[in-house]
Amino acid sequence: PALASDSVVRLAVDPSRAGGVPYLTLLEEGHYRVEVDGRSRYEMRQVTQVLDPNAVRALAERAFGYDGGRQALTVRWARVLRPDGTVLSDRVAQEQDGAVPAAMNSPIYTN
């Protein structure tokens, strides 16, 4: 079903009026909270509109960096919408545990 009530989706622009830009960030907000004992928490929300089909490959995978020895990372949800707001995918296609041992010659999985 279309997400007419999602106010961020209403910010989407007509690709023909985007001036050749491959994608736009419609919303990016972050909240950082520090406790008195030094623990901290950062939450981020990002909404990106893909305007050019050639940009899909560059945006298809998302990478999040963190130090697994002292930080935790939780992805609460990911959602892909069609231009009309219809949900194309409402969950991540692939999940990976970052604590998996990896060879040090693989820079993707190093601290």
Biopython code that builds the backbone (N, CA, C, O; Angstrom):
import numpy as np
from Bio.PDB.StructureBuilder import StructureBuilder

atoms = [
    (1, "PRO", "N", (0.819, -1.200, 0.000)),
    (1, "PRO", "CA", (0.000, 0.000, 0.000)),
    (1, "PRO", "C", (0.861, 1.262, 0.000)),
    (1, "PRO", "O", (1.982, 1.268, 0.508)),
    (2, "ALA", "N", (0.321, 2.309, -0.570)),
    (2, "ALA", "CA", (1.027, 3.592, -0.600)),
    (2, "ALA", "C", (1.094, 4.175, 0.799)),
    (2, "ALA", "O", (0.215, 3.929, 1.625)),
    (3, "LEU", "N", (2.125, 4.939, 1.060)),
    (3, "LEU", "CA", (2.331, 5.535, 2.374)),
    (3, "LEU", "C", (1.991, 7.017, 2.335)),
    (3, "LEU", "O", (2.864, 7.859, 2.544)),
    (4, "ALA", "N", (0.744, 7.340, 2.071)),
    (4, "ALA", "CA", (0.332, 8.730, 1.947)),
    (4, "ALA", "C", (0.555, 9.512, 3.232)),
    (4, "ALA", "O", (0.741, 10.728, 3.187)),
    (5, "SER", "N", (0.539, 8.837, 4.378)),
    (5, "SER", "CA", (0.685, 9.538, 5.642)),
    (5, "SER", "C", (2.145, 9.835, 5.996)),
    (5, "SER", "O", (2.410, 10.572, 6.945)),
    (6, "ASP", "N", (3.088, 9.271, 5.245)),
    (6, "ASP", "CA", (4.502, 9.500, 5.534)),
    (6, "ASP", "C", (4.901, 10.870, 5.005)),
    (6, "ASP", "O", (5.017, 11.061, 3.794)),
    (7, "SER", "N", (5.109, 11.808, 5.895)),
    (7, "SER", "CA", (5.384, 13.185, 5.491)),
    (7, "SER", "C", (6.691, 13.324, 4.730)),
    (7, "SER", "O", (6.821, 14.235, 3.912)),
    (8, "VAL", "N", (7.660, 12.458, 4.969)),
    (8, "VAL", "CA", (8.936, 12.554, 4.266)),
    (8, "VAL", "C", (8.759, 12.168, 2.804)),
    (8, "VAL", "O", (9.389, 12.767, 1.933)),
    (9, "VAL", "N", (7.918, 11.185, 2.518)),
    (9, "VAL", "CA", (7.664, 10.782, 1.141)),
    (9, "VAL", "C", (7.075, 11.953, 0.360)),
    (9, "VAL", "O", (7.314, 12.075, -0.841)),
    (10, "ARG", "N", (6.324, 12.798, 1.015)),
    (10, "ARG", "CA", (5.743, 13.959, 0.334)),
    (10, "ARG", "C", (6.797, 14.987, -0.069)),
    (10, "ARG", "O", (6.496, 15.887, -0.853)),
    (11, "LEU", "N", (8.023, 14.880, 0.443)),
    (11, "LEU", "CA", (9.108, 15.777, 0.056)),
    (11, "LEU", "C", (9.760, 15.372, -1.265)),
    (11, "LEU", "O", (10.569, 16.122, -1.812)),
    (12, "ALA", "N", (9.413, 14.194, -1.779)),
    (12, "ALA", "CA", (10.012, 13.695, -3.016)),
    (12, "ALA", "C", (9.808, 14.695, -4.154)),
    (12, "ALA", "O", (8.768, 15.347, -4.250)),
    (13, "VAL", "N", (10.822, 14.801, -5.013)),
    (13, "VAL", "CA", (10.760, 15.741, -6.128)),
    (13, "VAL", "C", (10.561, 14.995, -7.432)),
    (13, "VAL", "O", (10.834, 13.798, -7.528)),
    (14, "ASP", "N", (10.081, 15.717, -8.435)),
    (14, "ASP", "CA", (9.921, 15.174, -9.778)),
    (14, "ASP", "C", (11.319, 15.036, -10.391)),
    (14, "ASP", "O", (12.020, 16.040, -10.515)),
    (15, "PRO", "N", (11.748, 13.827, -10.780)),
    (15, "PRO", "CA", (13.096, 13.646, -11.328)),
    (15, "PRO", "C", (13.408, 14.558, -12.508)),
    (15, "PRO", "O", (14.563, 14.940, -12.696)),
    (16, "SER", "N", (12.407, 14.915, -13.305)),
    (16, "SER", "CA", (12.657, 15.787, -14.463)),
    (16, "SER", "C", (13.005, 17.213, -14.032)),
    (16, "SER", "O", (13.518, 17.991, -14.837)),
    (17, "ARG", "N", (12.736, 17.561, -12.782)),
    (17, "ARG", "CA", (13.022, 18.913, -12.293)),
    (17, "ARG", "C", (14.235, 18.947, -11.364)),
    (17, "ARG", "O", (14.498, 19.962, -10.719)),
    (18, "ALA", "N", (14.975, 17.831, -11.297)),
    (18, "ALA", "CA", (16.091, 17.727, -10.357)),
    (18, "ALA", "C", (17.421, 18.195, -10.942)),
    (18, "ALA", "O", (18.433, 18.180, -10.240)),
    (19, "GLY", "N", (17.444, 18.602, -12.182)),
    (19, "GLY", "CA", (18.658, 19.143, -12.783)),
    (19, "GLY", "C", (19.779, 18.136, -12.971)),
    (19, "GLY", "O", (20.952, 18.499, -12.893)),
    (20, "GLY", "N", (19.439, 16.877, -13.217)),
    (20, "GLY", "CA", (20.454, 15.871, -13.485)),
    (20, "GLY", "C", (21.131, 15.290, -12.256)),
    (20, "GLY", "O", (22.080, 14.518, -12.395)),
    (21, "VAL", "N", (20.681, 15.633, -11.068)),
    (21, "VAL", "CA", (21.244, 15.090, -9.835)),
    (21, "VAL", "C", (20.820, 13.625, -9.718)),
    (21, "VAL", "O", (19.637, 13.327, -9.881)),
    (22, "PRO", "N", (21.759, 12.688, -9.437)),
    (22, "PRO", "CA", (21.394, 11.271, -9.403)),
    (22, "PRO", "C", (20.530, 10.877, -8.204)),
    (22, "PRO", "O", (19.712, 9.963, -8.307)),
    (23, "TYR", "N", (20.704, 11.558, -7.072)),
    (23, "TYR", "CA", (19.887, 11.275, -5.895)),
    (23, "TYR", "C", (19.878, 12.500, -4.988)),
    (23, "TYR", "O", (20.750, 13.364, -5.082)),
    (24, "LEU", "N", (18.893, 12.561, -4.122)),
    (24, "LEU", "CA", (18.760, 13.646, -3.154)),
    (24, "LEU", "C", (18.574, 13.076, -1.760)),
    (24, "LEU", "O", (17.914, 12.051, -1.591)),
    (25, "THR", "N", (19.143, 13.719, -0.773)),
    (25, "THR", "CA", (18.874, 13.367, 0.614)),
    (25, "THR", "C", (17.691, 14.227, 1.048)),
    (25, "THR", "O", (17.812, 15.446, 1.173)),
    (26, "LEU", "N", (16.555, 13.588, 1.275)),
    (26, "LEU", "CA", (15.352, 14.308, 1.671)),
    (26, "LEU", "C", (15.346, 14.642, 3.154)),
    (26, "LEU", "O", (14.785, 15.654, 3.575)),
    (27, "LEU", "N", (15.978, 13.780, 3.936)),
    (27, "LEU", "CA", (16.024, 13.992, 5.382)),
    (27, "LEU", "C", (17.255, 13.303, 5.936)),
    (27, "LEU", "O", (17.559, 12.166, 5.574)),
    (28, "GLU", "N", (17.960, 13.992, 6.814)),
    (28, "GLU", "CA", (19.047, 13.381, 7.571)),
    (28, "GLU", "C", (19.048, 14.059, 8.932)),
    (28, "GLU", "O", (19.308, 15.256, 9.054)),
    (29, "GLU", "N", (18.756, 13.273, 9.934)),
    (29, "GLU", "CA", (18.733, 13.818, 11.281)),
    (29, "GLU", "C", (19.421, 12.859, 12.227)),
    (29, "GLU", "O", (19.372, 11.644, 12.035)),
    (30, "GLY", "N", (20.056, 13.397, 13.236)),
    (30, "GLY", "CA", (20.745, 12.568, 14.205)),
    (30, "GLY", "C", (20.506, 13.077, 15.610)),
    (30, "GLY", "O", (20.329, 14.275, 15.829)),
    (31, "HIS", "N", (20.503, 12.167, 16.547)),
    (31, "HIS", "CA", (20.323, 12.485, 17.964)),
    (31, "HIS", "C", (21.458, 11.824, 18.737)),
    (31, "HIS", "O", (21.673, 10.617, 18.624)),
    (32, "TYR", "N", (22.166, 12.600, 19.504)),
    (32, "TYR", "CA", (23.288, 12.092, 20.288)),
    (32, "TYR", "C", (22.976, 12.304, 21.756)),
    (32, "TYR", "O", (22.629, 13.411, 22.167)),
    (33, "ARG", "N", (23.098, 11.252, 22.546)),
    (33, "ARG", "CA", (22.788, 11.332, 23.972)),
    (33, "ARG", "C", (23.971, 10.798, 24.766)),
    (33, "ARG", "O", (24.462, 9.705, 24.486)),
    (34, "VAL", "N", (24.432, 11.558, 25.752)),
    (34, "VAL", "CA", (25.540, 11.139, 26.599)),
    (34, "VAL", "C", (25.024, 11.032, 28.029)),
    (34, "VAL", "O", (24.430, 11.969, 28.561)),
    (35, "GLU", "N", (25.261, 9.874, 28.643)),
    (35, "GLU", "CA", (24.842, 9.649, 30.023)),
    (35, "GLU", "C", (25.930, 10.163, 30.972)),
    (35, "GLU", "O", (27.068, 10.373, 30.553)),
    (36, "VAL", "N", (25.585, 10.366, 32.248)),
    (36, "VAL", "CA", (26.547, 10.868, 33.224)),
    (36, "VAL", "C", (27.690, 9.884, 33.466)),
    (36, "VAL", "O", (28.775, 10.292, 33.881)),
    (37, "ASP", "N", (27.463, 8.598, 33.213)),
    (37, "ASP", "CA", (28.526, 7.609, 33.412)),
    (37, "ASP", "C", (29.437, 7.471, 32.182)),
    (37, "ASP", "O", (30.334, 6.629, 32.174)),
    (38, "GLY", "N", (29.216, 8.280, 31.157)),
    (38, "GLY", "CA", (30.069, 8.265, 29.981)),
    (38, "GLY", "C", (29.531, 7.465, 28.808)),
    (38, "GLY", "O", (30.033, 7.596, 27.692)),
    (39, "ARG", "N", (28.525, 6.642, 29.040)),
    (39, "ARG", "CA", (27.935, 5.902, 27.918)),
    (39, "ARG", "C", (27.247, 6.886, 26.989)),
    (39, "ARG", "O", (26.746, 7.924, 27.422)),
    (40, "SER", "N", (27.228, 6.550, 25.711)),
    (40, "SER", "CA", (26.563, 7.430, 24.756)),
    (40, "SER", "C", (25.764, 6.614, 23.751)),
    (40, "SER", "O", (25.966, 5.410, 23.589)),
    (41, "ARG", "N", (24.860, 7.300, 23.090)),
    (41, "ARG", "CA", (23.998, 6.665, 22.100)),
    (41, "ARG", "C", (23.781, 7.665, 20.971)),
    (41, "ARG", "O", (23.490, 8.838, 21.208)),
    (42, "TYR", "N", (23.926, 7.183, 19.741)),
    (42, "TYR", "CA", (23.690, 8.024, 18.570)),
    (42, "TYR", "C", (22.657, 7.338, 17.700)),
    (42, "TYR", "O", (22.814, 6.169, 17.347)),
    (43, "GLU", "N", (21.613, 8.050, 17.357)),
    (43, "GLU", "CA", (20.585, 7.520, 16.459)),
    (43, "GLU", "C", (20.508, 8.421, 15.245)),
    (43, "GLU", "O", (20.535, 9.646, 15.361)),
    (44, "MET", "N", (20.410, 7.800, 14.071)),
    (44, "MET", "CA", (20.348, 8.560, 12.838)),
    (44, "MET", "C", (19.201, 8.055, 11.974)),
    (44, "MET", "O", (18.899, 6.862, 11.946)),
    (45, "ARG", "N", (18.579, 8.976, 11.280)),
    (45, "ARG", "CA", (17.524, 8.650, 10.320)),
    (45, "ARG", "C", (17.885, 9.343, 9.024)),
    (45, "ARG", "O", (18.185, 10.537, 9.013)),
    (46, "GLN", "N", (17.856, 8.600, 7.934)),
    (46, "GLN", "CA", (18.193, 9.171, 6.632)),
    (46, "GLN", "C", (17.199, 8.681, 5.598)),
    (46, "GLN", "O", (16.866, 7.497, 5.551)),
    (47, "VAL", "N", (16.724, 9.607, 4.767)),
    (47, "VAL", "CA", (15.806, 9.278, 3.679)),
    (47, "VAL", "C", (16.419, 9.824, 2.400)),
    (47, "VAL", "O", (16.690, 11.020, 2.289)),
    (48, "THR", "N", (16.635, 8.931, 1.431)),
    (48, "THR", "CA", (17.265, 9.298, 0.165)),
    (48, "THR", "C", (16.323, 8.974, -0.977)),
    (48, "THR", "O", (15.723, 7.900, -1.005)),
    (49, "GLN", "N", (16.189, 9.895, -1.918)),
    (49, "GLN", "CA", (15.387, 9.657, -3.115)),
    (49, "GLN", "C", (16.320, 9.438, -4.292)),
    (49, "GLN", "O", (17.157, 10.290, -4.593)),
    (50, "VAL", "N", (16.183, 8.307, -4.956)),
    (50, "VAL", "CA", (16.985, 8.000, -6.142)),
    (50, "VAL", "C", (16.256, 8.586, -7.349)),
    (50, "VAL", "O", (15.088, 8.284, -7.592)),
    (51, "LEU", "N", (16.966, 9.428, -8.098)),
    (51, "LEU", "CA", (16.359, 10.108, -9.242)),
    (51, "LEU", "C", (16.803, 9.541, -10.580)),
    (51, "LEU", "O", (16.135, 9.740, -11.595)),
    (52, "ASP", "N", (17.922, 8.839, -10.585)),
    (52, "ASP", "CA", (18.486, 8.289, -11.811)),
    (52, "ASP", "C", (18.710, 6.792, -11.603)),
    (52, "ASP", "O", (19.361, 6.409, -10.631)),
    (53, "PRO", "N", (18.194, 5.940, -12.478)),
    (53, "PRO", "CA", (18.383, 4.495, -12.321)),
    (53, "PRO", "C", (19.849, 4.085, -12.216)),
    (53, "PRO", "O", (20.156, 3.067, -11.596)),
    (54, "ASN", "N", (20.754, 4.852, -12.805)),
    (54, "ASN", "CA", (22.183, 4.530, -12.725)),
    (54, "ASN", "C", (22.733, 4.727, -11.313)),
    (54, "ASN", "O", (23.802, 4.200, -11.004)),
    (55, "ALA", "N", (22.049, 5.456, -10.461)),
    (55, "ALA", "CA", (22.501, 5.683, -9.091)),
    (55, "ALA", "C", (22.133, 4.530, -8.162)),
    (55, "ALA", "O", (22.625, 4.471, -7.036)),
    (56, "VAL", "N", (21.294, 3.632, -8.604)),
    (56, "VAL", "CA", (20.852, 2.526, -7.763)),
    (56, "VAL", "C", (22.032, 1.678, -7.304)),
    (56, "VAL", "O", (22.105, 1.304, -6.133)),
    (57, "ARG", "N", (22.947, 1.375, -8.203)),
    (57, "ARG", "CA", (24.095, 0.533, -7.851)),
    (57, "ARG", "C", (24.917, 1.166, -6.726)),
    (57, "ARG", "O", (25.340, 0.469, -5.804)),
    (58, "ALA", "N", (25.145, 2.471, -6.796)),
    (58, "ALA", "CA", (25.946, 3.151, -5.777)),
    (58, "ALA", "C", (25.243, 3.180, -4.425)),
    (58, "ALA", "O", (25.906, 3.209, -3.388)),
    (59, "LEU", "N", (23.925, 3.173, -4.420)),
    (59, "LEU", "CA", (23.163, 3.266, -3.177)),
    (59, "LEU", "C", (22.609, 1.927, -2.692)),
    (59, "LEU", "O", (21.980, 1.873, -1.635)),
    (60, "ALA", "N", (22.829, 0.859, -3.434)),
    (60, "ALA", "CA", (22.220, -0.433, -3.106)),
    (60, "ALA", "C", (22.753, -1.022, -1.806)),
    (60, "ALA", "O", (22.019, -1.715, -1.101)),
    (61, "GLU", "N", (24.012, -0.762, -1.476)),
    (61, "GLU", "CA", (24.582, -1.285, -0.235)),
    (61, "GLU", "C", (24.964, -0.121, 0.661)),
    (61, "GLU", "O", (25.519, 0.878, 0.204)),
    (62, "ARG", "N", (24.663, -0.262, 1.931)),
    (62, "ARG", "CA", (25.002, 0.773, 2.911)),
    (62, "ARG", "C", (26.046, 0.207, 3.862)),
    (62, "ARG", "O", (25.970, -0.962, 4.241)),
    (63, "ALA", "N", (27.007, 1.014, 4.246)),
    (63, "ALA", "CA", (28.049, 0.587, 5.176)),
    (63, "ALA", "C", (27.990, 1.476, 6.415)),
    (63, "ALA", "O", (27.843, 2.694, 6.308)),
    (64, "PHE", "N", (28.105, 0.866, 7.578)),
    (64, "PHE", "CA", (28.084, 1.585, 8.849)),
    (64, "PHE", "C", (29.339, 1.197, 9.623)),
    (64, "PHE", "O", (29.585, 0.015, 9.861)),
    (65, "GLY", "N", (30.114, 2.173, 10.008)),
    (65, "GLY", "CA", (31.337, 1.885, 10.732)),
    (65, "GLY", "C", (31.160, 2.004, 12.237)),
    (65, "GLY", "O", (30.470, 2.897, 12.728)),
    (66, "TYR", "N", (31.793, 1.087, 12.961)),
    (66, "TYR", "CA", (31.787, 1.127, 14.425)),
    (66, "TYR", "C", (32.877, 0.205, 14.938)),
    (66, "TYR", "O", (33.355, -0.665, 14.210)),
    (67, "ASP", "N", (33.269, 0.393, 16.182)),
    (67, "ASP", "CA", (34.291, -0.435, 16.822)),
    (67, "ASP", "C", (33.574, -1.518, 17.624)),
    (67, "ASP", "O", (33.005, -1.237, 18.678)),
    (68, "GLY", "N", (33.599, -2.741, 17.132)),
    (68, "GLY", "CA", (32.883, -3.843, 17.769)),
    (68, "GLY", "C", (33.360, -4.159, 19.172)),
    (68, "GLY", "O", (32.632, -4.791, 19.938)),
    (69, "GLY", "N", (34.573, -3.734, 19.532)),
    (69, "GLY", "CA", (35.088, -3.990, 20.864)),
    (69, "GLY", "C", (34.453, -3.120, 21.942)),
    (69, "GLY", "O", (34.485, -3.475, 23.120)),
    (70, "ARG", "N", (33.882, -1.998, 21.557)),
    (70, "ARG", "CA", (33.297, -1.105, 22.552)),
    (70, "ARG", "C", (31.978, -0.459, 22.126)),
    (70, "ARG", "O", (31.399, 0.328, 22.875)),
    (71, "GLN", "N", (31.510, -0.789, 20.934)),
    (71, "GLN", "CA", (30.272, -0.212, 20.434)),
    (71, "GLN", "C", (29.350, -1.310, 19.927)),
    (71, "GLN", "O", (29.788, -2.414, 19.602)),
    (72, "ALA", "N", (28.066, -0.984, 19.866)),
    (72, "ALA", "CA", (27.074, -1.889, 19.273)),
    (72, "ALA", "C", (26.369, -1.127, 18.158)),
    (72, "ALA", "O", (26.182, 0.086, 18.245)),
    (73, "LEU", "N", (25.988, -1.834, 17.133)),
    (73, "LEU", "CA", (25.275, -1.227, 16.008)),
    (73, "LEU", "C", (23.975, -1.983, 15.809)),
    (73, "LEU", "O", (23.968, -3.210, 15.718)),
    (74, "THR", "N", (22.882, -1.251, 15.742)),
    (74, "THR", "CA", (21.574, -1.838, 15.488)),
    (74, "THR", "C", (20.925, -1.090, 14.338)),
    (74, "THR", "O", (20.776, 0.131, 14.402)),
    (75, "VAL", "N", (20.536, -1.799, 13.290)),
    (75, "VAL", "CA", (19.765, -1.214, 12.199)),
    (75, "VAL", "C", (18.323, -1.590, 12.478)),
    (75, "VAL", "O", (17.952, -2.760, 12.392)),
    (76, "ARG", "N", (17.514, -0.601, 12.811)),
    (76, "ARG", "CA", (16.123, -0.892, 13.190)),
    (76, "ARG", "C", (15.267, -1.258, 12.000)),
    (76, "ARG", "O", (14.488, -2.209, 12.061)),
    (77, "TRP", "N", (15.405, -0.510, 10.913)),
    (77, "TRP", "CA", (14.668, -0.879, 9.716)),
    (77, "TRP", "C", (15.230, -0.187, 8.497)),
    (77, "TRP", "O", (15.875, 0.857, 8.590)),
    (78, "ALA", "N", (14.975, -0.787, 7.359)),
    (78, "ALA", "CA", (15.317, -0.226, 6.060)),
    (78, "ALA", "C", (14.108, -0.462, 5.169)),
    (78, "ALA", "O", (13.459, -1.506, 5.241)),
    (79, "ARG", "N", (13.821, 0.504, 4.342)),
    (79, "ARG", "CA", (12.623, 0.383, 3.505)),
    (79, "ARG", "C", (12.915, 1.001, 2.142)),
    (79, "ARG", "O", (13.561, 2.046, 2.060)),
    (80, "VAL", "N", (12.447, 0.368, 1.081)),
    (80, "VAL", "CA", (12.612, 0.868, -0.281)),
    (80, "VAL", "C", (11.219, 1.098, -0.846)),
    (80, "VAL", "O", (10.366, 0.211, -0.802)),
    (81, "LEU", "N", (10.994, 2.305, -1.380)),
    (81, "LEU", "CA", (9.693, 2.662, -1.934)),
    (81, "LEU", "C", (9.790, 2.927, -3.431)),
    (81, "LEU", "O", (10.826, 3.365, -3.930)),
    (82, "ARG", "N", (8.707, 2.659, -4.132)),
    (82, "ARG", "CA", (8.603, 3.052, -5.538)),
    (82, "ARG", "C", (8.315, 4.564, -5.564)),
    (82, "ARG", "O", (7.961, 5.140, -4.536)),
    (83, "PRO", "N", (8.463, 5.199, -6.716)),
    (83, "PRO", "CA", (8.202, 6.642, -6.785)),
    (83, "PRO", "C", (6.798, 7.059, -6.329)),
    (83, "PRO", "O", (6.604, 8.185, -5.870)),
    (84, "ASP", "N", (5.822, 6.156, -6.455)),
    (84, "ASP", "CA", (4.459, 6.507, -6.026)),
    (84, "ASP", "C", (4.223, 6.254, -4.530)),
    (84, "ASP", "O", (3.117, 6.470, -4.034)),
    (85, "GLY", "N", (5.259, 5.795, -3.809)),
    (85, "GLY", "CA", (5.138, 5.555, -2.377)),
    (85, "GLY", "C", (4.827, 4.121, -2.004)),
    (85, "GLY", "O", (4.788, 3.792, -0.818)),
    (86, "THR", "N", (4.605, 3.253, -2.987)),
    (86, "THR", "CA", (4.344, 1.846, -2.723)),
    (86, "THR", "C", (5.611, 1.186, -2.179)),
    (86, "THR", "O", (6.708, 1.421, -2.688)),
    (87, "VAL", "N", (5.455, 0.369, -1.154)),
    (87, "VAL", "CA", (6.598, -0.303, -0.546)),
    (87, "VAL", "C", (7.101, -1.399, -1.474)),
    (87, "VAL", "O", (6.356, -2.314, -1.826)),
    (88, "LEU", "N", (8.362, -1.304, -1.867)),
    (88, "LEU", "CA", (8.998, -2.313, -2.701)),
    (88, "LEU", "C", (9.668, -3.361, -1.822)),
    (88, "LEU", "O", (9.608, -4.555, -2.117)),
    (89, "SER", "N", (10.307, -2.915, -0.740)),
    (89, "SER", "CA", (10.955, -3.812, 0.209)),
    (89, "SER", "C", (10.874, -3.183, 1.588)),
    (89, "SER", "O", (11.173, -2.000, 1.752)),
    (90, "ASP", "N", (10.471, -3.968, 2.584)),
    (90, "ASP", "CA", (10.336, -3.423, 3.933)),
    (90, "ASP", "C", (11.322, -4.053, 4.912)),
    (90, "ASP", "O", (11.139, -3.962, 6.126)),
    (91, "ARG", "N", (12.374, -4.694, 4.384)),
    (91, "ARG", "CA", (13.400, -5.276, 5.258)),
    (91, "ARG", "C", (14.708, -5.350, 4.482)),
    (91, "ARG", "O", (14.727, -5.273, 3.254)),
    (92, "VAL", "N", (15.780, -5.497, 5.212)),
    (92, "VAL", "CA", (17.079, -5.610, 4.563)),
    (92, "VAL", "C", (17.149, -6.941, 3.819)),
    (92, "VAL", "O", (16.571, -7.937, 4.252)),
    (93, "ALA", "N", (17.861, -6.944, 2.698)),
    (93, "ALA", "CA", (17.965, -8.154, 1.888)),
    (93, "ALA", "C", (19.042, -9.095, 2.412)),
    (93, "ALA", "O", (18.980, -10.302, 2.182)),
    (94, "GLN", "N", (20.028, -8.546, 3.115)),
    (94, "GLN", "CA", (21.129, -9.370, 3.609)),
    (94, "GLN", "C", (21.573, -8.808, 4.949)),
    (94, "GLN", "O", (21.745, -7.599, 5.104)),
    (95, "GLU", "N", (21.756, -9.703, 5.916)),
    (95, "GLU", "CA", (22.259, -9.306, 7.229)),
    (95, "GLU", "C", (23.584, -9.994, 7.460)),
    (95, "GLU", "O", (23.808, -11.112, 6.996)),
    (96, "GLN", "N", (24.469, -9.311, 8.188)),
    (96, "GLN", "CA", (25.783, -9.886, 8.445)),
    (96, "GLN", "C", (26.219, -9.519, 9.846)),
    (96, "GLN", "O", (26.097, -8.368, 10.264)),
    (97, "ASP", "N", (26.727, -10.499, 10.569)),
    (97, "ASP", "CA", (27.259, -10.270, 11.903)),
    (97, "ASP", "C", (28.671, -9.729, 11.766)),
    (97, "ASP", "O", (29.533, -10.376, 11.172)),
    (98, "GLY", "N", (28.911, -8.541, 12.315)),
    (98, "GLY", "CA", (30.218, -7.915, 12.204)),
    (98, "GLY", "C", (31.274, -8.555, 13.070)),
    (98, "GLY", "O", (32.446, -8.201, 12.946)),
    (99, "ALA", "N", (30.918, -9.483, 13.943)),
    (99, "ALA", "CA", (31.882, -10.124, 14.831)),
    (99, "ALA", "C", (32.499, -11.380, 14.216)),
    (99, "ALA", "O", (33.252, -12.088, 14.884)),
    (100, "VAL", "N", (32.192, -11.657, 12.975)),
    (100, "VAL", "CA", (32.726, -12.837, 12.315)),
    (100, "VAL", "C", (34.224, -12.650, 12.099)),
    (100, "VAL", "O", (34.641, -11.611, 11.587)),
    (101, "PRO", "N", (35.052, -13.644, 12.482)),
    (101, "PRO", "CA", (36.493, -13.513, 12.251)),
    (101, "PRO", "C", (36.787, -13.384, 10.754)),
    (101, "PRO", "O", (36.214, -14.102, 9.934)),
    (102, "ALA", "N", (37.682, -12.464, 10.415)),
    (102, "ALA", "CA", (38.049, -12.259, 9.012)),
    (102, "ALA", "C", (39.555, -12.118, 8.909)),
    (102, "ALA", "O", (40.220, -11.663, 9.840)),
    (103, "ALA", "N", (40.080, -12.516, 7.759)),
    (103, "ALA", "CA", (41.518, -12.368, 7.524)),
    (103, "ALA", "C", (41.883, -10.894, 7.539)),
    (103, "ALA", "O", (41.110, -10.066, 7.057)),
    (104, "MET", "N", (43.029, -10.552, 8.074)),
    (104, "MET", "CA", (43.449, -9.159, 8.167)),
    (104, "MET", "C", (43.721, -8.547, 6.797)),
    (104, "MET", "O", (43.854, -7.327, 6.695)),
    (105, "ASN", "N", (43.807, -9.351, 5.744)),
    (105, "ASN", "CA", (43.995, -8.787, 4.409)),
    (105, "ASN", "C", (42.671, -8.320, 3.802)),
    (105, "ASN", "O", (42.646, -7.839, 2.669)),
    (106, "SER", "N", (41.586, -8.456, 4.539)),
    (106, "SER", "CA", (40.278, -8.002, 4.085)),
    (106, "SER", "C", (39.943, -6.703, 4.824)),
    (106, "SER", "O", (39.465, -6.760, 5.957)),
    (107, "PRO", "N", (40.177, -5.546, 4.223)),
    (107, "PRO", "CA", (40.003, -4.279, 4.939)),
    (107, "PRO", "C", (38.551, -3.969, 5.307)),
    (107, "PRO", "O", (38.302, -3.051, 6.088)),
    (108, "ILE", "N", (37.621, -4.694, 4.777)),
    (108, "ILE", "CA", (36.214, -4.435, 5.069)),
    (108, "ILE", "C", (35.900, -4.739, 6.542)),
    (108, "ILE", "O", (35.049, -4.079, 7.139)),
    (109, "TYR", "N", (36.581, -5.731, 7.131)),
    (109, "TYR", "CA", (36.232, -6.201, 8.460)),
    (109, "TYR", "C", (37.295, -5.911, 9.512)),
    (109, "TYR", "O", (37.456, -6.692, 10.449)),
    (110, "THR", "N", (38.012, -4.823, 9.380)),
    (110, "THR", "CA", (39.008, -4.492, 10.383)),
    (110, "THR", "C", (38.528, -3.336, 11.231)),
    (110, "THR", "O", (37.720, -2.522, 10.784)),
    (111, "ASN", "N", (39.027, -3.260, 12.462)),
    (111, "ASN", "CA", (38.667, -2.152, 13.342)),
    (111, "ASN", "C", (39.382, -0.889, 12.927)),
    (111, "ASN", "O", (39.204, 0.156, 13.553)),
]
sb = StructureBuilder()
sb.init_structure("model")
sb.init_model(0)
sb.init_chain("A")
sb.init_seg("    ")
for serial, (resi, resn, name, xyz) in enumerate(atoms, 1):
    if name == "N":
        sb.init_residue(resn, " ", resi, " ")
    sb.init_atom(name, np.array(xyz, "f"), 0.0, 1.0, " ", f" {name:<3s}", serial, name[0])
structure = sb.get_structure()
